[in-house]
Amino acid sequence: MSDNLNTEVYKLNIFFPKLRLFYIENSPFLNGNIDILDTKGNYLDTFNVAIAIPDNYPYGIPKLKLISHESIWNDERHISNEGICCVEIDHILTFASKKGITLLEFLRNWVYPFLMNQIYFNHAKQFANGEYPHGFEGIQKFYAVKLGLTDIHIIVLILKSIINNLVPGNNDPCICGSEKKFKHCHKFSVKYLKDLGRESASKDLIEFNKLVLLDK
């Protein structure tokens, strides 16, 4: 993996020239500064970061640790007391990792926007493009916003079908009980969740089942 990583770091240094590749006990990580600029190229701030590279790279999820700016290490900023940053909800990162997340993609698509949002928060006291709540509330919002799923009972039916490998064919009736064919109803949502894997579906099912019990 080292040769490929060296090549990737060489490429990403075109856009992020202050990051370097290091190893601790054979575990690779990026460390250095990321300068944040506005849309006109004006300098805004610099963040010192470390990015842990997963063993199964590029099919794992890199982890961003903020070294500087300790004053913003709190839940409101989605940064733990150790500086670990929640740059995106796990479901979205897991889905992306199935196809592979390169370091440059991670930096461009998640790290840089996350850091830019921290600067925006300093002035607006909120994130520019909204945010997912912490914990299971964030997962519920993900189901609603990303997958268009708000009915708890339908969500449970979908998750059970994935876990039990009972996903219908394109022309079969949809899981939700409507008269529509599966391909014209919940196919996208089911495929997305299926791609996340049974383990993810099982964890979510436990939490949604709790809501079903409360709804009775």
N, C-alpha and C positions, 0 to 999 in steps of 0.2 A: 504493500500500500504506500510505502514511503516515496517511491519514484513518482507515482501518480499524484500524491499530495504535493510534492515539490513543484510539479508542473502546474497544478491548480493554483498554488499560492503565487507562482510567477504570474499567472494570468490575472488573478484577483488584485495583485499589487498595482495593476494599471489603474484601478479604481480606488483601491484602499492601500496606498503605498506605505503606511506606517504599521502594518500588521506583519508579524513574523511567525514562522512555524517553530515550535519547541516540543520537546518530549520530556515527560516525567515517568520513569519506569516503563518506557516503551509506549506510553499513552500520549498521542499527539494532541496538541492544542494550539490555537492562535492566540497571540498576545500583542497588545500594542494600542495605539490611539486611532480613533475614528473622528475625523473632523466633519462637523455638520454644517452644511451650507444651505441658504435659502434658494428659491427658484431662480434668483438673479445671480447666484454665485457668491453672495455675500456671506462671510464667515459668521457663524452663530455661536458655536461651542465645540469643545473637544471632550470625548469620553474615552477613558482608559478601560479596556475590556479584555476578557479572556473568553475564548470559545472552545469548549471541549468537543472533540471530534469522536463520534461513536465508533466502537470496534468494528461494527458491520457497515461502516461508511461505504457508499453514500445512502444506504438503506435504513439508517437509523436517524435519530433526531439530534442535531447539535444542541448544546446548551450554552446560553449566553450568561456570563457573570460580569457584572459591572464592578470595576475596581475603584473607580473614582465616584464622586457625587454621593457620598454616604448620606447626605441629608435627605435624599429622596428614596432611600431604601425602606419602603413601607408598603403595606397592602394596597393603599390607595393608588400607588404608582405601579402595582403589579411587580414589585421587586421585594424579595424576601430580606430578612435581617442579615443574611449572608451575601446579599448582592445578586442572587440568582434571579434572572428575569423571565417572566412569563410573557413571551413575545406574541403568543397566539394560543388559542384553545387547543388542547391536546388532540382532539378529533381531527382538526384540519391539518395539523402537522403530521399526524400518523398517516392520514390519507396521502399526503404529499410524499412521505417517506417510502411508500410502497413502490413508487416509480423512481425514487432516488432524489435526494436533495443535495446538490453540490454546495460547496462553501460559498461560492459567489452568489448562488440563488438565495441561500440563507441570509447572507448579508444584504443583498438588494431587496428581497421581498419581505423580510421580517426584522432584521436587526436595525437597519438604517431607518425605516419608518417608525420603529419602536422608539429609537433615540430621538428622532425628530418630534415625535409626540410628547416626549418628556419636556422638551423645550416649549412646545405649545402649551402644555399643562401649566407651566410656570406662570403664564400670562392669563390663560383663559380658565384655569382651574377645572378643566375637563379635557378629554382627548378629542382630537379633531374629527375622527371618524367613528366615534362611539366606542364602546368596549363591551366585552362579555363580563357579567358578574362573576364573582368567585364561586367555587364549588359547583353543586348540582344546578343552581340557578343559571349558571353560565351554560351548562349542557342543555338545559331546557331552551334557552334562547338560541343556541346553535341549531337545535331541532326545528325551531320555529322559523328562524331567519334563513338558514342555509338550506334546509330540507322542506320547508313549508309544512311541517308537522306540528300541530297544536293540540289535536285530540289525543289525550293520554291513552285511551282504549285502543285506538288505531296503532299508536306507537308500540304498545305492548304486543299486539297481534303481529306487527312487522318484525319486531325483535325475536319473538318466539319462532316465527317462520324461518328466520336466518339461523338461529341456534339449532333448530331441528331439521335444517336442510329441506325445507318445504316451500321454497320460493317458487311461485307459479311460472308457467311459460308465458310468452308474450301475449298469446291470444286467449289465455285462461282468464276467468274472472279475477278481479283484483282482490288482494288480501283484505281490504277495508270493508268488503261486503257490498260495494256498489255494483251496478250492472255494467260498469265499464270494463273493457279489456285491460289487463295488467299494464300493457305497453302504453296505454293512453291515460293511466291513472298514477299509481305510486311507483312505477318502475325506477325512476331516477333516484328517489329517496332510498329504496330498498337496495339498489346496486351500490350506492355510496356507503351505506352501513355495512353491507356484506363485504365490501372491499376492506373495511376497517378490521374485519375478523370477528370470530365468534367470542373471543375473550372480551373485546370491547362491548359487543352486544349483550353479553351476559352481565357485565358490570352495570350497564345502563338499565337493563331489564329489572334488576334488583331495586334500583331507585325509583323507576317508574311504577313498579308494582306497589311500592309504598304509597305513592300518590293515589293509586286506584283504591287502596284500602281506606285512605282518608276521605275519598270521594263518596264512599258508601254511607 
